């Protein structure tokens, strides 16, 4: 909730660095790589790994939280609990088109 509140006033395309820093402060060793359509958030550590391996709902909740914090579509690309070296998420930020544009 804290991260969502802190990023609510930021433009969606400006949220990546802030979210990565906040997650980094929480022990996720997070990085943000911007891309034309949004970017990739990578978590190089999982402070909840032991819990997440038994209760995958933790990972589903994290994915939902990230979608809310970014205000964007999130697609998990790698998953520590599945044996990968990091959790990475492709963040697709849809830029609203002006009315009447096609």
C-alpha positions in Angstrom: 0.0 0.0 0.0 2.9 2.4 0.8 4.5 2.0 -2.6 1.1 2.4 -4.4 0.5 5.6 -2.4 4.0 7.0 -3.2 3.7 6.3 -6.9 0.0 7.3 -7.4 0.9 10.9 -8.4 3.7 9.9 -10.7 3.2 9.5 -14.4 3.0 5.7 -15.2 6.1 5.8 -17.3 8.0 7.4 -14.4 7.1 4.8 -11.8 9.7 2.1 -12.6 12.7 3.6 -10.9 10.7 4.6 -7.8 9.2 1.1 -7.5 12.6 -0.6 -8.0 14.2 1.6 -5.3 11.4 0.9 -2.9 11.6 -2.9 -3.5 15.4 -2.7 -3.2 15.0 -1.1 0.2 12.8 -4.1 1.2 15.5 -6.6 0.3 14.5 -7.6 -3.2 17.7 -6.3 -4.9 15.4 -4.8 -7.6 16.4 -3.1 -10.8 14.4 -1.3 -13.5 15.3 -1.4 -17.2 13.1 1.0 -19.2 11.9 0.0 -22.7 9.8 1.7 -25.4 6.6 0.0 -24.2 7.3 0.2 -20.5 10.2 -1.8 -19.1 11.4 -4.8 -17.1 11.5 -5.0 -13.3 13.9 -7.6 -12.1 14.1 -8.8 -8.5 17.4 -10.5 -7.9 16.5 -11.7 -4.4 13.2 -12.9 -2.8 12.9 -12.2 0.9 9.7 -14.4 0.9 11.2 -17.3 -1.0 10.7 -20.0 1.7 7.0 -18.9 2.1 6.4 -18.5 -1.6 7.7 -22.0 -2.4 4.9 -23.4 -0.1 2.3 -20.8 -0.8 2.3 -19.6 -4.4 -0.5 -17.2 -3.6 2.3 -14.9 -2.3 3.7 -14.6 -5.9 0.2 -14.1 -7.3 -0.4 -11.3 -4.8 3.0 -9.7 -5.7 2.1 -9.7 -9.4 -1.3 -8.1 -8.6 0.4 -5.5 -6.4 2.9 -4.6 -9.2 0.0 -4.2 -11.7 -1.7 -1.8 -9.3 1.5 0.1 -8.5 2.5 0.5 -12.1 -1.1 1.0 -13.4 0.0 -1.3 -16.2 -0.1 -4.8 -17.5 2.4 -7.2 -15.9 3.8 -10.4 -17.3 6.1 -12.6 -15.3 9.1 -13.7 -17.4 11.1 -15.6 -14.7 10.4 -16.8 -11.2 12.7 -17.6 -8.3 10.3 -20.0 -6.7 10.3 -22.0 -10.0 14.1 -22.3 -9.9 15.1 -19.2 -11.9 17.9 -16.9 -10.7 15.5 -13.9 -10.5 11.9 -12.8 -10.8 11.4 -10.5 -13.8 8.3 -8.8 -14.9 7.7 -7.2 -18.3 5.7 -4.0 -17.6 3.5 -2.8 -20.6 2.4 0.7 -20.1 -0.5 1.7 -22.5 -0.4 5.3 -23.4 -3.9 6.6 -23.9 -4.6 7.9 -27.4 -6.2 11.2 -27.8 -9.9 11.1 -28.6 -10.5 11.0 -32.3 -7.0 9.7 -33.1 -6.7 6.5 -35.0 
